[in-house]
Every structure is written in structure tokens, then in C-alpha cells.
């Protein structure tokens, strides 16, 4: 192990590993958004605001009502899953046949509505869960247990969705509608039911992400802006609706951000990531894994 560490700069190796840990959570968020777009064909611009709702839920359950973290997490996942299903019924379903720009504007309106509602209800104070996890030391490298926990839980969540999508009837129906949403109703599949289930699963994934991110970030009404734009760009870079493409793009983005933060600062890491996205839109506008014509 020591010989291996001597080959690489220790800080570079630490940044690469931290990029992998960050990529797990970004992949979880991208999976939820890609799942919704792939099945319903509507991009939820407000998707990261579901994370904000979940983070507030975790904060109040743990800090105000003193619910143990391990008990509060499944409650928040169910809460955000319910919000996802409700969002589909109230906002998305009436607009399924509307032009895409109307759908985009509607979900954008939901984004500002939720941000404003959170500001009115909770103020603009930054709130912290107050849980301090230790740091794991490996040689001269240090890794936060919060990031390690987030990475492990994200992989479990992604694996659970993969098994559900490939081993259950409902999951098979979801994949079938994602491939051809017009013919499946002719084969007896209740598309409306599948849309609601998909929205709930997408919300549940946002809820899981919120349970993991609340250990690392403060909660405030605009916390979704920290994850919303980059989640959307990851989905576009991977190919909207392409689950594996989004998974790959999440780790590419995470590594660029982490390495950029090593050689300069974190803000430059995001600048480099967004610059890479713009460049790739010229080279591969269909996404990283899109087939060349």
C-alpha cells in the first residue's frame, strides 16, 4: 500500500477518491431525474427542491422532535416520495399533452413557489443538523465518514432501483413505457398508474439524497440551487433518459469538480465542469454515450 501511495501524489489520490464519493450522490440524483424524464418525458426543473423539502424534514425531525436519524430517514424518504407523486397529479398530469415549453415553465414555477414558501415558513437562516461524524484517516489522507456513508447508501439505493426495474412486473412496465410510451396502453398497461409510481420513486430517490446531504450541508430555502443545475447538466451530458449515461456523467462531473478544487479552489472546479459540458455539447450534443450517426 505504501509503495502504491508513493507512485501518486497523495493529495491527487485523495482528490480522486473524494470525486468518486461525490459522484455516488450525484449519480443518485441523476437517476431520479432520468427515471422521470425517461418514462414521463417531462423534465422536472424543480427536482432539486424536493431535496430541499427532504432536508428540512430531516432537520425538524432530528433537531426539533428528537427522532433518531435512522428512524427519521425512512420517514423523509416516504414524505418526499409522496410530494413527488402529488406534484405529478397536480402539476404534471394536466400538462402531459401540452407543449414542452409549458411543462418547463410549470415546473420552473413550482421551483420558485417552493423556494418562496420555504423562505416564508422557515426564514433564510442556515440550519445545521448538528451531527458530527468522525474522519477516517488512511495514511496522510482524510475522508469524512459523512461522505463515505453517503456514497455507500447511494450505491445501495441505485442497486435497489436496478433490481426493482429488472426483477418486478412494475419495473418491467416502467422500462417498457420508457422505450415506447404510446404502444404500452394498447397492451393493458395502466400508464397513469405507472406515471404516479415513477414520480414517487423519483421523489423517493431525492428523499434518500436529502438524508445523505443533510449530514454535509446546511439547510436553507435555496439549497436546491447547489444541486439542481449540476444534476440537470449531468442528465443532459449522459443523454436525457439514459440511466447508464447519467451514471457515467455523474462521476465525470464529480472528478472534474474535485480535481479542479485540488489545483485551485472549489469554485474553479465547477467552472471547469460547466466548461467541459459546453465543449461536449459541441462534440457530442446527444450525450457522452450517444451513438454517432
N, C-alpha and C positions, 0 to 999 in steps of 0.2 A: 504493500500500500504506500509506504513512504517513497519507494522508488518511483511509483506512478505519479505521486504528487510533485516530485522534483522535476518531472518532464514538463509540466504545465505550470504557468504562473498560478499561484494559489488563489489569488483574487479573481482571476479569469475563470477558474474552475468553479469557484463559489458563485460567481455571477451566472454561469451556465446552469448550475443546479437550481439556483433561485428562479431562473427563467422557466425551467421545467415545472417547478412548483406553481408559479403564477399561471402557466399555460393550462394546468389542470382545471382551475376555476374558470378561466376564460372559455375553455372548451365546454364546460358545463353550461355556461350562459349561452354560448353559440348553439349548442344542441337544442335548448329550449326554443330559441327564436327560429332556428332552421326547421324544427319539427312543425311549428305553427305555420310557417310560410309554405313548407313542402306539402302540407295537407290542405290548408285553407286558402293558400295563395294570397294572404294578406300579411304585409309586414307591419308588425306592431312597433311603431316608433316609441311607444310608451313602455316597452318591455322592461327597461331598467327601473322604471318607477315601481314595478311590482317588487323588485329587490328592496327598494326604499321602504315599502309597506312592511315587508318581512323583517327588516332591520329594526323598525320602530316596534313591531310586535315583540321581537326578542328583547329589546331594551326594556319595555314596560313589564313583560312577564318576569324577567330575571331581576331587574333592578327595583321595580315598584312593588310587584306582587310576590317576589322572592320564590318564584318557581325555579327548581333546579334546571340548569342548562339542558341536560339530557332529556328532561320532560318538556321543556319549552320548545325545543327544536321541532319535534313532530307536530306540535300544535300550530307552529308558524307555517310549516310546510302545507298543512291542511288549509290554513287561513288563506295563503297566497294562491293555492290551487283553486279554492272557491272564488277568489277575486278574479282569477283567470277565466273561469267558466262564466261568471257573471258579466265580465267585460265582453265576452263573445255574445252572450244573449242580448245585452242591452245596446252595444255599440256596433259590433262586427256583423252579426246576423242580418240586421236590416240593410246593410250596405254590401252584401255579398255580390249582388248584381250591378252595383254602382261602378262608375269608372274608377280606376286605381287611384287617381288624384284625390277623389272624395274619401276613399279609405285612408289614404295617407294623412289628409288634413284632419280627419276624425280622430285617428289615434294620436296625432300631434296635439289636438285639442285636449284629449284625455291626459297627455303628459303635463301640459300646463295646469290643467284642473287639479291633478293630484299634487303637483308641487305647491300650488297656491293653497289647497286645502290643508296640506301638512304644515305650511307656514302659519296659517290662521290658527290651527289647532295646537301646534307644538312650539311655535316660535322658530327663530333661526339659530337657536343655541346648538352648539355641538355637544352631543351626549355620548358618553362612553360606557360600555357595559361593565367595566371595572374588573374584568377577569384578566389577570396577568399570568400568562403561560411562560414556562422557563424556556431557555435557549439551549439547543443541542450543540455541543462543541465536538467537531471532528477535526483533529489536528489543529490547524490555525483557522479553520473555517467555523462559522457560526450560523446556525439555521434556527429560525423561530419555530417552536412547536405549533404555533397557530397556522403557519403556512404548511407544515407537514400534515397536520390534521386536515386542513382544507384540501390539500392535494389528494390524500387518501380517501376522504369522504366523496370528493368529486369523482374519482375513479369508480368508487362503489356505485354512485348514482348513475354514471354513464353506463356501467356494466349492467345495472338493473334494467335500465331502459332498453338496452340492446337485447337482453333476454326476453323482456316483455314484447318487444317488437317482432321477435323471431320465433317465439315459442307459444304465443297465445293467439286465439282467434281474433280478438280485438286488435292486437298488434299487427297481425297479418292484414286485417281490413284497413288499418291506418296506412300501411305501406302500399296497399293496392290503390287506395284513393290518391295517395301521393303520386303514383305513376299514371293513373288515368281517372280523374275525379268525375268524368262525365258518364262513363260506362258502368261504374260500380253500382249506382242506384238501380240499374236495369237488372242487376244480379242479386237483388234483395238486400243490399247493404243500406242501412239507415244512415245516410250521410249526415243528417242533422245531429244524430247521437254521436257519431264519430267526431264531428267537429267540436262538440262540447267536451268529450273525453280528451281530445288532443289539446284543447285550450287549458283544461285542468292539469294535464301532465306538464305542459309548458309552464304554467304558473307554479306547479309543484317544484320544478327544477329551479325556477327563480327563487322560490322559498328556501330550497336547500342551499343555494348560493348565498342568500342573505344570512342564513345561520352561520355560514363559514366566514363571510366577510365582516360580520359584526365583531368578530374577535380581533380584526386587524384595523378596522376603520371606524371613525366616529360616525354617529348617526345625525343627519340633518336633512332638511327638505330637498336639498339639491345633490344629495349623494349619488343619485342615479346618473348624473352627468359625468361622474367618474368612470362609469362602466357602459352606459348606453351607446355613445358614439363608437367606441372601440369594438363593442360586441357587434354592432351593425356592420362595421367595416370588415370584421373577421368573416361574417357570414357572406358578404359580397365577395371578398377575396377567395373564399373557399368555394363559391358558387352557391347562390341562394337556394336553399332546399337540399344541398349536398351535405349529408351528415359527415361523411369521412373528410370531405374537403374542408368543412368548418373546423374539424378536429385538428387537421394539419395546420391550417391557417392560424389557429389559436396559439399553437406552440411556436410558429414562426414569429408572430407578433410579440409574444412574450419574450422570446430570446432577443429580439431587436431592442425592446424596451430595457431589458435587464443589462445587456451589454452596453447600450448607449448610456445607461446610468453609471456603469463602471468607468467608462472613459471620459465622461463629462458629468452630467447630472441627470436626474430622472426626467426632467422636462425635455432635455435633448433626446432622451430615449424615445419619448412619444413623438417628437418632431421627426426623427428618423423613421419610426414606424409608419407615420402618416405619409412621409415622402416615399417610402417603399410601396405603400398602397397605390399612390398616384402613378408611380412608374409602372407597376404591374397592370394597372388599368389600360395603359397603352400597349403593353406587350401581350397580356392575356386578359382581355376585357371580360371573358366569360368565367374567369376564376382560375386559380392555380391548377386545378385538376381537370379543367375543361379540355375536351378533345379538339385538336387542331383540325380545321376544315381542309 
